[in-house]
Structure formats: C-alpha cells, structure tokens
C-alpha cells in the first residue's frame, strides 16, 4: 500500500489510499492576494498567523507555505522571506508543512530550517527542474509534488499528462526516490473552459493509482475557475475525485461546505473509522436560520488523519483565493 509520510516536529501524517483525505491548507500564499503580499514585504505576518491558526482550527491536515511576493529578484528576496514564514508558522502549529516555491534556492533554504519531514511543492517534468529539485528530495529525504507539465506546457491531452508524471517517477527512481515519495498533481483544468475536465482527472487519478502506485493531489479550486458560486462546484468535485482515488488536495479548509464534503467522503470511503471524526465535528450541529447549514465547531487537526509520535524529527500547487 502506497503511503507518503510527512511530519512536523511532533506530528506524523500519512497520505495514502487507506487514509483519510489529506487537506493541504492553501491560504498562506500571496499569489492573487495583494494585501497579504504587501504585508509580508513589510515584515508584517499578522495575516499569516491568523490564516495558519484558522486553517488548523478548520481541520487542515497540512499547511502549504508560499512566500512568492514579487517577481523582482526572487532568487534574492524569496529565500529569506520563506524561511521567516516557515519559522513563524511551525512555531504556531504542530502539523506538517509543504514548502511551496518555484525558486530552488528558496526551497533549499526552507528545507534547512523545516522541522520534521515537509513536502516539497513542487517539481515538473522540465529537465531544469528535475535536475534541481530531485537531488534536494534525496539529500533531505523528503517527498515532492510532481506536476504533470514540462517544457511544452500543460497538455490538453490527459494521456500526455500521464506520460509526464511517469517520466518524473522514473527520473526520481534514478536518484533512489521511491514512488511513495512522489505525490502527482495531474493538473485539474477549469470545467467552465474544458467540459471534460472532471472526467479527465477522474480517469487520470485512477491510472496514476493503479499503474504508477502514487498518491495524488491538485489545486482543488482550479476546477471551478471562472464560474459563479465556485464553492458549490468545489464541494461537488471533492467526493467524486476522492472516489476516483485522489488522496490529497491543496484547498481552503475554511470553507465549511467543502470541508463537510471531505469529511463525508471519508465516512463513505471507510477512512473515518466508526464515523469518529464526523460525530466529533457535527454532534452539536444545528441548522442556521433559513435552513442553511451552520458552520460546525472547529475540528482538531487530527481530523485529517494525523497521529502523534512514532517518528524522529528530521530536516526535511495552488494559489490561495481571497
């Protein structure tokens, strides 16, 4: 059984086919968030702290950490800012982190200060990226998100995206990196632009699971890009993609309907034993006025499938939406 182990200093999480769905909180990402970017540039981390605590309270299993505030001199500006952000967040919460950057120097700087076993986000099928990121995965013994695009861009053909994922898995093997430490992002297309986007990703996830034996992830909200009432689409997509075999997603855990869909899928998929986390989260549930669902009481971070202890501490894609 494929199991990807990530860890903070005190908590180990398993991403796997037989595990609860892993919710990777997306909020600590200045992409598309001008206010957050401006704050981080000024050294103000109030929103980062708020977002970290709120995502964990909402049930995030992991947190994605991105500090790409500017395209100007990112090789110089991003590494120290990412380090500072990581240090602040891991001082606040005890769940594993994903180090999210397109700058290799920033990823390595983050790996040097990260506690536990973080996830690198990400590597692509581009030769330059493979040669830069895979050695870091080996050196620090950490898993990596593998995004299914290469020098030719993002293919509309799901067979091509599968071939890119296979190439990354094979190249990782050359470095001694096992498939269980590769979490493939097959790239979710916007359903409003590509009518078959849902069917494509369901088929791709099944192939990745059955043929490459890898765990999978995605930028969840990509599916609804450009549509009204996006969170309704997202909430409908979650149980379907989990049913197809996806094991994690980069998403906003502070959206109650989407987290409700995750928890329900865990129950129906048999990964919430005895419905424990569902009952714990919703036992005091009462409908709000007007018949709309009320937000549940904050769930413990372990709702995503974490467990404490059992592993010695070791060193070592989606943009947030407002």
N, C-alpha and C positions, 0 to 999 in steps of 0.2 A: 504494500500500500504506500503510495507516494505521500510523504509528509515533509513539509518545509518548516523548519524550526527557526523562529525569530525570538528574540528575548530582550528585555530591559535588564537592568542590574538585578532586579528582584522577581521578574515575572517572565515565564516562558509561554509562548503561544505556538500552537501547531496549525498550519494551514494544510488542509488535507481533504480528501474525498469523503472521509468518515468523520469530519469535524464540523462544528457549527461554522456558518459563513463568516469569513473574516472581513469586518468593516474597517477600512482604512480611511480615517478622517481626512478630508481634503482641505479644511479651512485655512490652515497656516500656509498660505500661498498667495503672494501679492499679484499674481497674474490676473489682470482684469479687476483688481481692487486698488484703485488709485490712493484711497485714504490709507490703507494698510501699507502700501509701498512707501508713501511719504513718511509715515510714522517710523518705519524700520530704517529708512535712510537717516532720519534724525536721531536714531538711537532710542526711540520710544517703543517699548514692547508691551504696552498695556493691552492692545488688541490681541497680540499673540498669546498673552497669558490668559485672557478671557476666552479666546477660542479653544485653547488647549483644555482648560478646565470644563468648558461647556460640552465639548465633544466627548470627553471621557464620561461625564455625567450622563450623557445621552446614550451611551452604550458602545462607543468606538472600541474596537479591538486593538488597533494600532493608530498612530498619527503620522501623516505624511508631512515632512518639513521641507519647505522650499523658501529660498531667500533671493530669488532672481528678481531684484527690484529694478534693474536697469540693464539695457543692452550696451551701455557705455562702459568699456573696460571691465567686463565681467570677470576676466581672469584675475584681476587685481581686487575688485570690490566684493565679489561674491564669497570667496572662501572665508574671510574673517567674519562676515555677517552671518553666514550659515553656521559657523562654529558657535557664535554668540547665541543664535536662536536655538540650536540644539542644546547647548548648556542650560539655557533658561528652561526649556520645556522638560528636559529629563530631570531637572531639579524639582519640577512641579508634579509630574505624573509618573506612574510606575508601569506604564505599558510600553511595548516596543515601538520603535520609530522607523520610518522609511526616510532615507536621505535622498532628497529629490533635487537633482541638478543636471543641467546639460554641460556643466563645466567640470572637467575631470579633476582639476586642482581643488575645486570645492568639495567634490565627493571624497577625495583622499583626506583633505583637512577634516571633514566631518567624521570619517572613519577613525581618525586618530583620537578624537575626544568622545566618541559614542560609547556608551556603556551597554554591555550585553552583546547581542547579535542583531544588528539592524538589517534592514532590507535596502539594497541599492535600487534607486529608481532614476536611471534605467540604462539599458544598453539596446542598441538597434542592430540591424544586420549590416550596417555600414562598416567597411573594413577599418576605417579610422577609429570608430567607436569600439569595435570588437578588440582591437589591439590595445586600446587604452583602458577599458573597463574590466575585461575578463581577468587580466593579471591582478587587479585590485581585489576582485572576488576571491581569487586563490590566496593572495597574500594575507588577507584579513579573515578568510574563511566565512564569508557572508553570502547570502542568496541575492539574486538580482531579478528585477523585472525585465523581461525581454520583449521589446516592442516590434511588431511584425511589419516593419518598413525598412528599406535600405536606400542605396544611392538613387534608385529610380523613383523614390517617393512612396506614397501609400497607394497600393493597387486596389482597384475596384473588384478585382477577381479574388474571391476567398481562397482559391487554390494557390495563388501566388503568395498570399499572406501566410498560408500554412507552410509553404516551401521556405519562406524567410525564417519562420520560427524553427523549423527543422534545422536549417543552416546554423542558427545561433546555438541550438542544443548540441549539435555536432562539434562546432568550434569550441564550445565550453568544455566538452569532453577531452579535447586536446590539451586543456590545462588541468585536467583531473577534476573538473567540476561536474558533479553528478546531476542528472535530470531533476532530482528532488529539490535542488537549489536553484532551479530556473522556474520563474513564475511568468508565464507567457501572457502578454496583452495582445489579443488577436485583432484589436482595433475595431471599435464599435462605430459604425457610420450613422449619421443622423437619419432617422426613419422618415423625416419630412422631405429629405432630398433623395434618399435611396430606399424605395419601397420595400425592398427585400432585405434591408439591414438586419432586422430581427432574425429572420430565417438564416441569413448568412452566419451570424455569430453563434446561433444555437448549433448549427452543423459544425462550425469550426471548433467550438469548445468540445463537442463530442469526439472529434478527430484528435484533438490535442491530448485529451484524456486517454483515449483508447490506443492511439498509435505512438505518441511520444511519452506518455505516462507523466505529464507535467501538470502542476497546478496552474490556474489561470486567474487573471484579473482584468479590470477595464476601468476607464473613466466613465462611470455609470451614466452621468448626465449627458454624455455625448449623444445618446440615443434620442433625446428629446429636443436637441438644439434646433432653435428656430420655430418651435411650436408654442401655441398658447397653453397655459396650465401644464407646464412641463412636469411638475411633480406627480401629476396623475399618471403620465406615461412612465415615468421612472418607477413608480410604485407597482405598476402592472408588469414592467420588464423584469423586476427583481425575482419574483418566484419562477418566472419562465426560464431565465438564464441560470438560476440555481438548479432548476430541474434538468437543464441540459448538462450540468456538471461544473459550472463555474464555482470557484472556491473562495474568491475574494473580490472586492471592488473598492476603488477609490471614490468616495462619495461623501455626502454631507449627512452625518448622523443626527444632526439637529432638526431634521425633517421628520416629524412623528409618523406620517403615513408611510414613508419609505422604511423607517426602522420597524414599524409594525409588520410590513411585508417581509422583511428579513426574518424577524422572529417567528412569524407564521410559517415561513418556508422551512426554518429549522425544525419546527414541530412536525410538519408534514413529511420532511425528509428523514426523520428519525435521528437527528443530531441534537435535539433537545430532550435528553432522557427524562422520561416521566413528565414531560412538559414543564420542567422545573423553572426554567428562566421565564417562560411565558406566564406562568402563575405568579412568580415573584414580581414581574413587572406590572401585570394587569389585574391582580387580585382586588385592588381597590378602585378599579376603573368605573367611572360614571360618565354617561353621555353628557356632553355640554348642551346648553340651551340651543334649541333649534334642531336637535337631533344629530349635530355634528360630533365627531369623536373628540373627546378631550385628550390632551396630552397626558401620557402616563407619568407616574412618578419617575424620577431619574433612576436608571438601572445601573447596577455595578458594571465596571468594565469587563468583568469576567463573563458577562452575557455573550460575549463573542467567542468564548471557548478557551479563555486563558486558564493557566493553573500556576500556582506559585512554586518556586523552588525547583530542585531537580537538575539544575544546570549551573555550572560555574560561570561567573561573568567573564566575557571575553570582549576584546575590541572587535568591534565589529561582529498613471500619468494623468492625472487630470488636473486641470486648473480649478481653483476654488471659484464658487459663484457667490455673489452677494446675497 
